[in-house]
Amino acid sequence: MERREQDGRRVRLQGRGWRGGPVSREEILEKLRERMVRFAASYVSRDAAEDLAQEALMLLHEKYAHLERLEDLLPLSLRIVRFKMLAVRRKAARRGEYTQVSIDDIPLPDTEWNPAESFERKELVERLAGAMGQLGERCRRLMRLKLEGKTFPEIQKIMGVGAINTIYTWDYRCRQRLMELMGAGGRQPQ
């Protein structure tokens, strides 16, 4: 890094300070911090940029203490900040922060009693009960364990099956059979 003095001569930051004296590592890190904050602030908020710069400085201090020259530290620090910004964005995407909908935009459900919906729900429950009664014992037991909140590995142990893929296959076949029976109105299809 170079800077022009008022008298026109160039002074290098590495090895010599702005006034010709040696530059300490702390001064270099302070300049890097400012540079990292400016870089990160162009993509994220100022507070988040300062947090990212602080994390990058801690990483430079812990893992890269052997580097002293600004020419080595500057590209490394900006790369670290860039990786940390990407990590923050991935984390926000995983949490769904970019797809959140304002609570004011979400329509409230109609809580009034609706006889048509009540009838449809009652009919669906009757069809489901009839279809469940026509399933085999293994399917009924598997469905019961799933409704109890058991995981597939737990169901595997309870049912004494050697391979978890067998449980996945049974689950798929039972759900298919249940949908067939439900589509037939709960009666045995012809």
CORWOLIN-V562810 format. One record per pair of residues at least 4 apart in sequence whose C-alpha atoms are under 6 Angstrom apart, sorted by the first residue. I is the first residue (numbers start at 0). GAP is how many residues later the second one is. D is the distance in Angstrom with one decimal. If there is no record, write none. Layout:
[[I:GAP:D] [I:GAP:D]]
This chain:
[[0:11:5.9] [0:12:5.6] [1:9:5.7] [1:10:4.6] [2:7:5.6] [2:8:5.6] [3:4:5.7] [3:5:5.7] [3:6:4.6] [4:4:5.6] [12:4:5.5] [14:7:5.2] [14:8:5.7] [15:4:5.1] [15:5:5.0] [15:6:4.2] [15:7:5.4] [16:4:4.8] [16:5:5.2] [16:6:4.9] [28:4:6.0] [31:4:6.0] [32:20:6.0] [35:17:5.6] [36:4:5.8] [36:12:5.2] [36:13:5.5] [36:16:5.7] [39:9:4.9] [40:4:5.6] [40:5:5.2] [40:8:5.1] [58:4:5.7] [59:4:4.8] [60:4:5.1] [69:4:5.8] [72:4:5.8] [91:5:5.3] [92:4:6.0] [126:59:4.9] [127:4:6.0] [129:56:5.2] [130:50:5.3] [130:51:5.9] [130:55:4.7] [138:35:5.5] [144:5:5.7] [145:4:5.3] [149:4:5.9] [154:4:5.9] [155:4:5.9] [155:5:5.3] [169:4:5.9] [178:4:5.9] [180:5:5.1] [181:4:4.9] [183:5:5.9]]
